[in-house]
Amino acid sequence: MRKQAYTGGEVLVGVVATVWLVAALMDWLAAHPWVLPLILLTALAGAFLWFRLRVQGERQRQARTRALRYPMAVLDQLHHRQFEYAIRDLMLRDGCPDAVQVGGAGDNGADVKATDPYGRRWVIQCKHRRAGLAGAAVGTPDLHVLNGTGRPVHKGDVIVLVTNGRFTQPATDFARSQRLHLVDRPTLASWAAGSRPLWELLRAVPPPRRPASPS
């Protein structure tokens, strides 16, 4: 489609019309001096209302996050991807505002990453079992992947594998030897119930990088 070409006369008419409209508007405003303050007050009131609603919405969101609880029966019924998001939400609840779900193709063994209030970087792999304790126990092969990437690739301070099921004894022994942290079903149940943050439920967590941020 060819663009319409405007003649010099048409452009001039447009400019004149614009100038006339602006002049007419200025004359009208001069005759009604209360209009501009009214517009300004309306804009300020709208901006204040928007800001107040946003603050209230953020407070409500934070309150819902702090109140988050997961019964194990609910966790058991989740899809494995939903389980990863649930773990992310628990980290958010415990004061990790940057917690993010990263699981998927090419995740290099990490499903959730987060920084706790003490500055420690958490790298979490999730293994969901629909059958809970009756499902297959998590073994050392999964830990081998996590151990190979948790610190060198993801720069984690606390490397965790969490499951709603159980671990084999070789996996438990390997995790202890490699300073990996295992969250089994009883630990997950306590954490998801909201009693304490995860770092208070695990043993030998690395020391804080910085003091806790004020709440």
Backbone hydrogen bonds, N-H to C=O, Kabsch-Sander energy under -0.5 kcal/mol:
donor,donor_aa,acceptor,acceptor_aa,energy
11,V,7,T,-2.0
12,L,8,G,-2.1
13,V,9,G,-2.3
14,G,10,E,-2.1
15,V,11,V,-2.3
16,V,12,L,-2.6
17,A,13,V,-2.6
18,T,14,G,-2.2
19,V,15,V,-2.6
20,W,16,V,-2.5
21,L,17,A,-2.3
22,V,18,T,-2.4
23,A,19,V,-2.5
24,A,20,W,-2.6
25,L,21,L,-2.5
26,M,22,V,-2.5
27,D,23,A,-2.4
28,W,24,A,-2.4
29,L,25,L,-2.5
30,A,26,M,-2.2
31,A,27,D,-1.7
32,H,28,W,-1.0
35,V,32,H,-1.9
38,L,34,W,-1.6
39,I,35,V,-2.7
40,L,36,L,-2.7
41,L,37,P,-2.9
42,T,38,L,-2.5
43,A,39,I,-2.5
44,L,40,L,-2.6
45,A,41,L,-2.7
46,G,42,T,-2.5
47,A,43,A,-2.5
48,F,44,L,-2.6
49,L,45,A,-2.5
50,W,46,G,-2.5
51,F,47,A,-2.4
52,R,48,F,-2.6
53,L,49,L,-2.7
54,R,50,W,-2.1
55,V,51,F,-2.5
56,Q,52,R,-2.6
57,G,53,L,-2.5
58,E,54,R,-2.3
59,R,55,V,-2.4
60,Q,56,Q,-2.4
61,R,57,G,-2.3
62,Q,58,E,-2.5
63,A,59,R,-2.4
64,R,60,Q,-2.4
65,T,61,R,-2.3
66,R,62,Q,-2.7
67,A,63,A,-1.6
68,L,65,T,-1.4
70,Y,192,A,-1.9
74,V,71,P,-0.8
75,L,71,P,-1.9
76,D,72,M,-2.6
77,Q,73,A,-0.9
78,L,74,V,-0.5
78,L,75,L,-1.1
83,F,79,H,-2.4
84,E,80,H,-1.4
85,Y,81,R,-1.8
86,A,82,Q,-2.2
87,I,83,F,-2.1
88,R,84,E,-2.2
89,D,85,Y,-2.5
90,L,86,A,-1.9
91,M,87,I,-1.8
92,L,88,R,-2.3
93,R,89,D,-2.5
94,D,90,L,-1.6
95,G,92,L,-1.7
96,C,91,M,-1.6
99,A,96,C,-2.0
100,V,113,K,-2.6
102,V,100,V,-0.5
102,V,111,D,-2.8
103,G,111,D,-1.5
107,D,104,G,-1.5
110,A,107,D,-1.6
111,D,124,I,-3.0
112,V,124,I,-2.1
113,K,100,V,-2.3
114,A,122,W,-1.8
116,D,120,R,-2.4
119,G,116,D,-2.3
122,W,114,A,-4.0
122,W,120,R,-0.5
123,V,158,V,-2.6
124,I,112,V,-3.0
125,Q,160,V,-2.7
127,K,162,V,-2.6
132,G,129,R,-1.9
134,A,131,A,-1.8
135,G,132,G,-1.6
138,V,166,R,-2.9
142,D,139,G,-0.6
143,L,139,G,-0.9
144,H,140,T,-2.4
145,V,141,P,-1.5
146,L,142,D,-1.9
147,N,143,L,-3.0
148,G,144,H,-1.7
149,T,145,V,-1.0
149,T,146,L,-0.6
150,G,146,L,-3.0
153,V,149,T,-1.4
154,H,149,T,-2.5
155,K,151,R,-0.9
156,G,150,G,-2.5
157,D,121,R,-3.0
158,V,121,R,-2.4
159,I,157,D,-0.5
160,V,123,V,-2.9
160,V,158,V,-0.6
161,L,181,H,-2.4
162,V,125,Q,-2.7
163,T,183,V,-2.5
164,N,127,K,-0.8
168,T,138,V,-2.3
172,T,168,T,-2.0
173,D,169,Q,-2.6
174,F,170,P,-2.6
175,A,171,A,-2.6
176,R,172,T,-1.9
177,S,173,D,-2.0
178,Q,174,F,-1.6
179,R,176,R,-0.8
180,L,175,A,-2.9
181,H,159,I,-2.9
183,V,161,L,-2.7
184,D,182,L,-0.7
185,R,165,G,-1.6
188,L,184,D,-2.9
189,A,185,R,-2.7
190,S,186,P,-2.0
191,W,187,T,-2.5
192,A,188,L,-3.3
193,A,189,A,-1.4
194,G,191,W,-1.7
195,S,190,S,-1.3
200,E,197,P,-1.5
201,L,197,P,-0.5
201,L,198,L,-1.7
202,L,198,L,-1.0
209,R,118,Y,-2.3
210,R,118,Y,-1.9
213,S,117,P,-0.7
